[in-house]
């Protein structure tokens, strides 16, 4: 399995873990403060396992993976429509397009302060899409076990606000 990275917009980044055939198995979507090498390195230390094969579009920020901890493969894409046709990025582009459509199709207004929640919702559903029968009972169990929480405490869970 390999993570494939792609940038999505100004504030969020995504990693898609694929199987040997290149089909996405899991995604991880996070808000980032910017596409800098330091920010990508910070995220990678937390979220990408050492020894992973990382495929990127060659952006400078992904130089954070040029360490012995990762196998980094670059595809310099340039820009435009042709860059989206590279087979290595087919599924990650599809997933990121689905994220955008799910968020814009579900919410009347998109607020920057809630981006981590929007991404987390999509990630949760995507990563559990093959076990649909367990999704509702799990949600009910977590909801029943979670105590009431004031809004100011909920906001503590949101990085970069």
GROMACS elastic network, one bead per residue, 0.5 to 0.9 nm:
[ bonds ]
;  ai    aj funct       b0    kb
    1    17     6  0.62619   500
    1    18     6  0.52509   500
    1    20     6  0.59626   500
    1    22     6  0.82815   500
    1    25     6  0.87788   500
    1    52     6  0.82265   500
    1    53     6  0.81199   500
    2    16     6  0.78549   500
    2    17     6  0.52631   500
    2    18     6  0.54080   500
    2    19     6  0.69740   500
    2    20     6  0.80607   500
    2    22     6  0.83656   500
    2    52     6  0.62866   500
    2    53     6  0.52982   500
    2    54     6  0.65774   500
    2    55     6  0.80632   500
    3    15     6  0.58517   500
    3    16     6  0.51634   500
    3    18     6  0.63632   500
    3    27     6  0.86096   500
    3    48     6  0.79167   500
    3    52     6  0.69365   500
    3    53     6  0.63973   500
    3    54     6  0.55273   500
    3    55     6  0.70287   500
    4    14     6  0.82269   500
    4    15     6  0.54079   500
    4    16     6  0.51120   500
    4    17     6  0.63269   500
    4    18     6  0.75814   500
    4    53     6  0.80601   500
    4    54     6  0.56789   500
    4    56     6  0.65573   500
    4    88     6  0.81967   500
    4    89     6  0.75458   500
    4    92     6  0.69067   500
    5    13     6  0.76252   500
    5    14     6  0.58979   500
    5    16     6  0.65531   500
    5    17     6  0.89853   500
    5    54     6  0.69471   500
    5    55     6  0.62134   500
    5    56     6  0.54751   500
    5    57     6  0.78619   500
    5    62     6  0.87140   500
    5    89     6  0.85918   500
    5    92     6  0.75485   500
    6    13     6  0.64730   500
    6    14     6  0.57643   500
    6    15     6  0.66207   500
    6    16     6  0.84930   500
    6    55     6  0.86696   500
    6    56     6  0.65636   500
    6    57     6  0.70173   500
    6    89     6  0.80242   500
    6    92     6  0.69589   500
    6    93     6  0.77376   500
    6    96     6  0.84072   500
    7    10     6  0.81182   500
    7    11     6  0.88420   500
    7    12     6  0.69200   500
    7    14     6  0.63710   500
    7    15     6  0.88050   500
    7    35     6  0.81860   500
    7    57     6  0.87759   500
    7    96     6  0.88482   500
    8    11     6  0.74388   500
    8    12     6  0.55925   500
    8    13     6  0.54300   500
    8    14     6  0.69143   500
    8    96     6  0.68952   500
    8   100     6  0.89561   500
    9    12     6  0.61116   500
    9    13     6  0.77540   500
   10    13     6  0.85483   500
   10    32     6  0.83844   500
   10    33     6  0.85045   500
   10    34     6  0.69092   500
   10    35     6  0.78361   500
   11    30     6  0.84387   500
   11    31     6  0.54539   500
   11    32     6  0.53087   500
   11    33     6  0.61632   500
   11    34     6  0.62388   500
   11    35     6  0.81232   500
   11   112     6  0.87383   500
   11   115     6  0.85409   500
   12    29     6  0.69565   500
   12    30     6  0.55068   500
   12    32     6  0.53359   500
   12    33     6  0.81114   500
   12    34     6  0.81915   500
   12    35     6  0.88692   500
   12   115     6  0.83060   500
   12   116     6  0.86040   500
   12   119     6  0.85451   500
   13    28     6  0.83731   500
   13    29     6  0.58844   500
   13    30     6  0.55800   500
   13    31     6  0.63199   500
   13    32     6  0.66610   500
   13    35     6  0.85108   500
   13    40     6  0.89812   500
   14    27     6  0.69976   500
   14    28     6  0.56213   500
   14    30     6  0.64384   500
   14    31     6  0.88016   500
   14    92     6  0.82539   500
   14    96     6  0.76663   500
   15    26     6  0.84499   500
   15    27     6  0.56388   500
   15    28     6  0.51830   500
   15    29     6  0.65459   500
   15    30     6  0.88301   500
   15    48     6  0.86889   500
   15    92     6  0.77632   500
   16    24     6  0.60803   500
   16    25     6  0.73478   500
   16    26     6  0.58737   500
   16    28     6  0.64157   500
   16    29     6  0.86546   500
   16    91     6  0.82069   500
   16    92     6  0.61259   500
   16    95     6  0.81651   500
   17    22     6  0.86352   500
   17    23     6  0.82600   500
   17    24     6  0.56647   500
   17    25     6  0.56654   500
   17    26     6  0.52094   500
   17    27     6  0.60662   500
   17    28     6  0.83280   500
   18    21     6  0.75139   500
   18    22     6  0.51053   500
   18    23     6  0.50693   500
   18    25     6  0.52878   500
   18    26     6  0.71611   500
   18    27     6  0.88422   500
   18    91     6  0.85805   500
   19    22     6  0.52414   500
   19    23     6  0.55347   500
   19    24     6  0.65401   500
   19    25     6  0.65668   500
   20    23     6  0.75282   500
   22    88     6  0.78213   500
   22    90     6  0.87727   500
   22    91     6  0.74379   500
   23    91     6  0.65673   500
   24    27     6  0.73927   500
   24    91     6  0.64381   500
   24    92     6  0.75006   500
   24    95     6  0.82136   500
   25   126     6  0.85706   500
   25   127     6  0.70868   500
   26   123     6  0.80292   500
   26   126     6  0.70085   500
   26   127     6  0.50561   500
   26   128     6  0.85055   500
   27    92     6  0.88408   500
   27    95     6  0.83012   500
   27   123     6  0.61472   500
   27   124     6  0.88843   500
   27   126     6  0.72224   500
   27   127     6  0.65989   500
   28    47     6  0.84306   500
   28   119     6  0.85840   500
   28   120     6  0.83587   500
   28   123     6  0.62056   500
   28   127     6  0.87453   500
   29   116     6  0.83403   500
   29   119     6  0.57963   500
   29   120     6  0.69373   500
   29   122     6  0.84535   500
   29   123     6  0.65123   500
   30    43     6  0.87395   500
   30   115     6  0.87394   500
   30   116     6  0.65631   500
   30   119     6  0.67725   500
   30   120     6  0.78135   500
   31    34     6  0.87365   500
   31   115     6  0.70847   500
   31   116     6  0.59589   500
   31   119     6  0.80623   500
   31   159     6  0.78274   500
   31   160     6  0.78042   500
   32    35     6  0.73195   500
   32    39     6  0.70509   500
   32    40     6  0.81276   500
   32    43     6  0.81829   500
   32   159     6  0.86662   500
   32   160     6  0.76258   500
   33    36     6  0.85588   500
   33    39     6  0.70814   500
   33   160     6  0.66766   500
   34    39     6  0.66667   500
   34    40     6  0.84728   500
   35    38     6  0.84015   500
   35    39     6  0.65350   500
   35    40     6  0.67822   500
   35    60     6  0.86851   500
   35    61     6  0.58540   500
   35    62     6  0.86007   500
   36    39     6  0.52448   500
   36    40     6  0.62485   500
   36    41     6  0.85003   500
   36    60     6  0.77033   500
   36    62     6  0.81620   500
   36    64     6  0.88725   500
   37    40     6  0.52176   500
   37    41     6  0.59879   500
   37    42     6  0.85486   500
   37    60     6  0.69780   500
   37    62     6  0.62983   500
   37    63     6  0.63284   500
   37    64     6  0.53746   500
   37    65     6  0.89752   500
   38    41     6  0.50574   500
   38    42     6  0.61319   500
   38    43     6  0.86764   500
   38    61     6  0.76954   500
   38    64     6  0.71740   500
   39    42     6  0.50817   500
   39    43     6  0.62857   500
   39    44     6  0.85621   500
   39    61     6  0.80709   500
   39    64     6  0.87158   500
   40    43     6  0.51079   500
   40    44     6  0.59548   500
   40    45     6  0.86105   500
   40    61     6  0.64532   500
   40    62     6  0.67223   500
   40    63     6  0.86269   500
   40    64     6  0.62533   500
   40    65     6  0.84723   500
   41    44     6  0.50014   500
   41    45     6  0.61943   500
   41    46     6  0.88042   500
   41    61     6  0.84866   500
   41    62     6  0.81629   500
   41    63     6  0.85619   500
   41    64     6  0.50097   500
   41    65     6  0.72948   500
   42    45     6  0.54457   500
   42    46     6  0.67855   500
   42    47     6  0.88778   500
   42    64     6  0.88197   500
   43    46     6  0.53247   500
   43    47     6  0.59757   500
   43    48     6  0.77299   500
   44    47     6  0.51331   500
   44    49     6  0.78012   500
   44    50     6  0.88941   500
   44    64     6  0.80093   500
   44    65     6  0.79629   500
   45    48     6  0.62938   500
   45    49     6  0.76564   500
   45    50     6  0.82659   500
   46    49     6  0.80808   500
   48    51     6  0.87832   500
   48    52     6  0.70519   500
   48    54     6  0.89520   500
   48    70     6  0.89712   500
   49    52     6  0.58157   500
   49    69     6  0.84569   500
   49    70     6  0.83277   500
   50    53     6  0.88340   500
   50    68     6  0.86821   500
   50    70     6  0.58142   500
   51    68     6  0.82122   500
   51    69     6  0.54371   500
   51    71     6  0.67445   500
   52    69     6  0.77325   500
   52    70     6  0.53838   500
   52    71     6  0.63060   500
   52    72     6  0.84681   500
   53    70     6  0.59966   500
   53    72     6  0.59974   500
   53    73     6  0.74639   500
   54    65     6  0.74629   500
   54    70     6  0.67994   500
   54    71     6  0.59491   500
   54    73     6  0.60941   500
   54    74     6  0.83635   500
   55    58     6  0.86324   500
   55    71     6  0.83662   500
   55    72     6  0.59476   500
   55    74     6  0.58219   500
   55    75     6  0.74326   500
   55    88     6  0.77626   500
   55    89     6  0.85705   500
   56    59     6  0.73715   500
   56    62     6  0.67908   500
   56    72     6  0.74772   500
   56    73     6  0.63861   500
   56    74     6  0.50494   500
   56    75     6  0.62107   500
   56    76     6  0.81112   500
   56    89     6  0.85960   500
   57    62     6  0.81296   500
   57    73     6  0.87061   500
   57    74     6  0.57543   500
   57    76     6  0.52766   500
   57    77     6  0.58862   500
   57    78     6  0.84510   500
   57    83     6  0.88950   500
   57    89     6  0.85047   500
   58    61     6  0.82800   500
   58    62     6  0.67007   500
   58    63     6  0.80144   500
   58    73     6  0.84001   500
   58    75     6  0.56638   500
   58    77     6  0.72027   500
   58    78     6  0.87966   500
   59    62     6  0.57144   500
   59    63     6  0.75629   500
   59    74     6  0.86023   500
   59    76     6  0.76324   500
   59    77     6  0.89570   500
   60    63     6  0.55285   500
   60    64     6  0.83964   500
   61    64     6  0.63683   500
   61    65     6  0.88490   500
   62    65     6  0.58434   500
   62    66     6  0.77976   500
   62    72     6  0.87628   500
   62    74     6  0.88920   500
   63    66     6  0.52337   500
   63    67     6  0.84665   500
   63    72     6  0.86444   500
   64    67     6  0.72097   500
   65    68     6  0.83306   500
   65    69     6  0.77331   500
   65    70     6  0.59765   500
   65    71     6  0.75431   500
   65    72     6  0.59975   500
   66    69     6  0.82061   500
   66    70     6  0.70043   500
   66    71     6  0.76796   500
   66    72     6  0.62812   500
   67    70     6  0.59309   500
   67    71     6  0.78752   500
   67    72     6  0.82571   500
   68    71     6  0.72678   500
   74    77     6  0.89971   500
   75    86     6  0.84240   500
   75    88     6  0.83317   500
   76    83     6  0.85155   500
   77    80     6  0.86087   500
   77    82     6  0.79543   500
   77    84     6  0.80583   500
   77    86     6  0.79299   500
   78    82     6  0.85365   500
   78    83     6  0.63902   500
   79    82     6  0.70865   500
   79    83     6  0.54439   500
   79    84     6  0.81932   500
   80    83     6  0.57836   500
   80    84     6  0.74195   500
   81    84     6  0.55172   500
   81    85     6  0.70795   500
   82    85     6  0.53136   500
   82    86     6  0.74009   500
   83    86     6  0.59764   500
   83    89     6  0.88340   500
   84    87     6  0.83411   500
   84    89     6  0.69519   500
   84    90     6  0.71971   500
   84    93     6  0.71070   500
   85    88     6  0.86559   500
   85    89     6  0.74632   500
   85    90     6  0.67564   500
   86    89     6  0.57005   500
   86    90     6  0.65358   500
   87    90     6  0.50650   500
   87    91     6  0.81887   500
   88    91     6  0.77108   500
   88    92     6  0.83161   500
   89    92     6  0.53141   500
   89    93     6  0.58628   500
   89    94     6  0.84172   500
   90    93     6  0.54053   500
   90    94     6  0.62592   500
   90    95     6  0.87892   500
   91    95     6  0.60724   500
   91    96     6  0.85032   500
   92    95     6  0.50511   500
   92    96     6  0.60797   500
   92    97     6  0.84677   500
   93    96     6  0.51188   500
   93    97     6  0.60394   500
   93    98     6  0.85361   500
   94    97     6  0.50969   500
   94    98     6  0.61887   500
   94    99     6  0.86832   500
   95    98     6  0.50047   500
   95    99     6  0.62160   500
   95   100     6  0.87547   500
   96   100     6  0.63326   500
   96   101     6  0.86845   500
   97   100     6  0.51853   500
   97   101     6  0.62404   500
   97   102     6  0.85391   500
   98   101     6  0.50815   500
   98   102     6  0.58979   500
   98   103     6  0.84841   500
   99   102     6  0.51281   500
   99   103     6  0.61357   500
   99   104     6  0.85219   500
   99   118     6  0.89551   500
   99   119     6  0.76406   500
   99   122     6  0.66164   500
   99   123     6  0.86846   500
  100   103     6  0.53201   500
  100   104     6  0.60396   500
  100   105     6  0.81924   500
  101   104     6  0.52540   500
  101   105     6  0.55814   500
  101   106     6  0.81882   500
  102   105     6  0.51869   500
  102   106     6  0.59242   500
  102   107     6  0.85633   500
  102   122     6  0.75605   500
  103   106     6  0.52857   500
  103   107     6  0.61499   500
  103   110     6  0.79369   500
  103   118     6  0.66169   500
  103   119     6  0.82076   500
  103   122     6  0.80959   500
  104   107     6  0.57388   500
  104   108     6  0.74322   500
  104   109     6  0.80182   500
  104   110     6  0.74417   500
  105   108     6  0.78290   500
  107   110     6  0.64460   500
  110   113     6  0.87526   500
  110   114     6  0.74884   500
  110   115     6  0.76626   500
  110   118     6  0.88814   500
  111   114     6  0.55248   500
  111   115     6  0.67326   500
  112   115     6  0.52804   500
  112   116     6  0.84542   500
  112   161     6  0.83766   500
  113   116     6  0.75445   500
  113   117     6  0.87061   500
  113   158     6  0.78710   500
  113   160     6  0.82988   500
  113   161     6  0.59750   500
  114   117     6  0.53783   500
  114   118     6  0.64310   500
  114   119     6  0.88294   500
  114   158     6  0.80101   500
  114   161     6  0.89199   500
  115   118     6  0.50670   500
  115   119     6  0.61467   500
  115   120     6  0.84593   500
  115   158     6  0.89360   500
  116   119     6  0.52360   500
  116   120     6  0.60045   500
  116   121     6  0.86072   500
  116   158     6  0.65610   500
  116   159     6  0.78172   500
  117   121     6  0.60846   500
  117   122     6  0.86923   500
  117   158     6  0.80565   500
  118   121     6  0.52814   500
  118   122     6  0.64924   500
  118   123     6  0.86997   500
  119   122     6  0.52939   500
  119   123     6  0.60781   500
  119   124     6  0.85598   500
  120   123     6  0.50160   500
  120   124     6  0.59923   500
  120   125     6  0.86429   500
  121   124     6  0.52089   500
  121   125     6  0.63806   500
  121   126     6  0.86169   500
  122   125     6  0.53151   500
  122   126     6  0.60186   500
  122   127     6  0.85231   500
  123   126     6  0.51400   500
  123   127     6  0.59811   500
  123   128     6  0.85118   500
  124   127     6  0.54523   500
  124   128     6  0.63230   500
  124   129     6  0.85627   500
  125   128     6  0.53200   500
  125   129     6  0.58650   500
  125   132     6  0.89145   500
  125   135     6  0.83826   500
  126   129     6  0.52074   500
  126   130     6  0.85378   500
  127   130     6  0.78282   500
  127   131     6  0.89164   500
  128   131     6  0.54514   500
  128   132     6  0.67026   500
  128   134     6  0.85982   500
  128   135     6  0.71935   500
  129   132     6  0.57792   500
  129   135     6  0.85700   500
  130   133     6  0.87092   500
  131   134     6  0.57898   500
  131   135     6  0.67841   500
  132   135     6  0.52145   500
  132   136     6  0.76984   500
  133   136     6  0.69253   500
  133   137     6  0.78129   500
  134   137     6  0.56137   500
  134   138     6  0.60073   500
  134   139     6  0.85855   500
  135   138     6  0.52654   500
  135   139     6  0.61652   500
  135   140     6  0.87285   500
  136   139     6  0.50187   500
  136   140     6  0.61439   500
  136   141     6  0.85709   500
  137   140     6  0.51010   500
  137   141     6  0.61184   500
  137   142     6  0.86440   500
  138   141     6  0.50937   500
  138   142     6  0.62031   500
  138   143     6  0.85020   500
  139   142     6  0.52380   500
  139   143     6  0.60176   500
  139   144     6  0.85399   500
  140   143     6  0.50208   500
  140   144     6  0.60285   500
  140   145     6  0.85637   500
  141   144     6  0.52050   500
  141   145     6  0.62198   500
  141   146     6  0.86537   500
  142   145     6  0.51390   500
  142   146     6  0.60561   500
  143   146     6  0.53167   500
  143   147     6  0.82546   500
  144   147     6  0.78054   500
  146   149     6  0.84113   500
  149   152     6  0.82881   500
  149   153     6  0.64807   500
  149   154     6  0.67578   500
  150   153     6  0.55783   500
  150   154     6  0.65685   500
  151   155     6  0.62714   500
  151   156     6  0.89429   500
  152   155     6  0.52542   500
  152   156     6  0.68559   500
  153   156     6  0.52764   500
  153   157     6  0.74806   500
  154   157     6  0.58140   500
  154   158     6  0.76536   500
  155   158     6  0.54347   500
  155   159     6  0.85243   500
  155   161     6  0.82518   500
  156   159     6  0.74623   500
  156   161     6  0.89785   500
  158   161     6  0.63789   500
